[in-house]
Amino acid sequence: MRPTPIPDEIAPGTRRVVVAAPNGDLTDDNIRPVEPLVTEEAGGRWYTVMLVLEPGDLDLLEAGQPIWLSFAAGVPVFQVSTGNPNP
C-alpha cells in the first residue's frame, strides 16, 4: 500500500498540503511524502491521505494478513476507511 496524490475531483475546493518525512526530504523513498486533504471537522483538524494497493497487497489481505499503520512522532487520533474520504 502506498500514499498517492488525491485527484482534484475528490473533495474539490478542500485545502491540500504536502507533508514530507521527518527529515524534510521530499525524495525519501523510505518515508514518501504525502498530499493530505486538510479539513476542520469532528472537533479537530483532520489530514486525510489516499492509499492505493500495490501488486500483491490484495492477495495478502484476502489471505487474512493485517494492515499495519505506522506513525512518526507519536500516535495521533486516526480513522481508516474505504470509499469515503471524510472523517
LOKOLGU-65445 format. One record per residue (C-alpha): residue in three letters; x, y, z; residue number from 1. Coordinates in pm, whole numbers, plus 50000, padded with zeros to 5 digits. Each point is the difference from the previous one (the first is absolute). Example, Ala and Ser with C-alpha at 12.3 -4.5 7.8 and 13.67 -1.06 7.14 Angstrom:
BEGIN
PT  res      x      y      z    n
PT  ALA  51230  49550  50780    1
PT  SER  50137  50344  49934    2
***
This chain:
BEGIN
PT  res      x      y      z    n
PT  MET  50000  50000  50000    1
PT  ARG  50133  50342  49920    2
PT  PRO  49881  50359  50033    3
PT  THR  49902  50161  49672    4
PT  PRO  49900  50349  49885    5
PT  ILE  49628  50067  50040    6
PT  PRO  49820  50084  49673    7
PT  ASP  49855  50352  49986    8
PT  GLU  49648  49864  49946    9
PT  ILE  50008  49841  50346   10
PT  ALA  49899  50263  50256   11
PT  PRO  50038  50298  49764   12
PT  GLY  50088  50324  50177   13
PT  THR  50138  49821  50306   14
PT  ARG  50338  50128  50121   15
PT  ARG  50295  49772  49921   16
PT  VAL  50356  50002  50129   17
PT  VAL  50314  49795  49940   18
PT  VAL  50149  49829  50305   19
PT  ALA  50357  49872  49976   20
PT  ALA  50187  49743  50208   21
PT  PRO  50128  50126  50337   22
PT  ASN  50333  50082  49832   23
PT  GLY  49817  50232  49756   24
PT  ASP  50124  49811  49694   25
PT  LEU  49726  49992  49733   26
PT  THR  50198  49738  49806   27
PT  ASP  50036  49751  50290   28
PT  ASP  49886  49656  49875   29
PT  ASN  49995  49853  50352   30
PT  ILE  49737  50248  50122   31
PT  ARG  49824  50146  49698   32
PT  PRO  49844  50346  50012   33
PT  VAL  49622  50008  50007   34
PT  GLU  49735  50245  49882   35
PT  PRO  49718  50001  50255   36
PT  LEU  49669  50179  49984   37
PT  VAL  49977  50234  50300   38
PT  THR  49657  50048  50157   39
PT  GLU  49868  50139  50327   40
PT  GLU  49740  49751  50119   41
PT  ALA  49896  49788  50297   42
PT  GLY  50164  50232  50251   43
PT  GLY  50339  50025  49834   44
PT  ARG  50220  50019  49695   45
PT  TRP  50008  49687  49781   46
PT  TYR  50267  49910  49746   47
PT  THR  49857  49744  49757   48
PT  VAL  50241  49804  49780   49
PT  MET  49901  49772  49711   50
PT  LEU  50172  49660  49983   51
PT  VAL  50000  49762  49706   52
PT  LEU  50079  49631  49993   53
PT  GLU  50324  49885  49844   54
PT  PRO  50045  49667  49820   55
PT  GLY  49953  49716  50247   56
PT  ASP  49821  50206  50266   57
PT  LEU  49654  49869  49914   58
PT  ASP  50124  49640  50014   59
PT  LEU  50144  50062  50347   60
PT  LEU  49677  50161  50123   61
PT  GLU  49791  49716  49860   62
PT  ALA  50229  49755  50182   63
PT  GLY  49915  50176  50327   64
PT  GLN  50315  50206  50040   65
PT  PRO  49952  50319  50207   66
PT  ILE  50050  50360  49893   67
PT  TRP  50277  50166  50199   68
PT  LEU  49984  50377  50053   69
PT  SER  50319  50176  50118   70
PT  PHE  50045  50356  50122   71
PT  ALA  50308  50213  50051   72
PT  ALA  50006  50189  50332   73
PT  GLY  49713  49851  50194   74
PT  VAL  49653  49866  49937   75
PT  PRO  49741  50256  49893   76
PT  VAL  49627  49939  50001   77
PT  PHE  49927  49826  49670   78
PT  GLN  49738  49827  49789   79
PT  VAL  50036  49740  49726   80
PT  SER  49721  49971  49743   81
PT  THR  49928  49899  49644   82
PT  GLY  49795  50186  49744   83
PT  ASN  49937  50318  50201   84
PT  PRO  50289  50242  50064   85
PT  ASN  49809  50197  50266   86
PT  PRO  50079  49942  50368   87
***
